[in-house]
Amino acid sequence: MSRLIRMDRTGHSTLAEWTAGDEAGYEAAVVAFREELDRGYIGVLDEGEGRATHVRELPHEGLVILRAPIAGG
């Protein structure tokens, strides 16, 4: 099962879950993903062992984590 989660003050919130072949579930996840990107969140694909890759398009499989940008300057 693939998941889209957003890191927040509660730890994380699951925004969408879908399985291979569940095109309607995937499309709903794409809508949620794009809405969060528009709100300023950054999407990363979990690659295990503390590794992640920045994504701008929702992959069909995997765990995608949305996080707020790091402040600084």
Secondary structure as GFF3:
##gff-version 3
##sequence-region A 1 73
A	DSSP	beta_strand	2	8	.	.	.	ID=ss1
A	DSSP	beta_strand	11	18	.	.	.	ID=ss2
A	DSSP	alpha_helix	23	38	.	.	.	ID=ss3
A	DSSP	beta_strand	42	46	.	.	.	ID=ss4
A	DSSP	beta_strand	52	55	.	.	.	ID=ss5
A	DSSP	beta_strand	63	67	.	.	.	ID=ss6
###
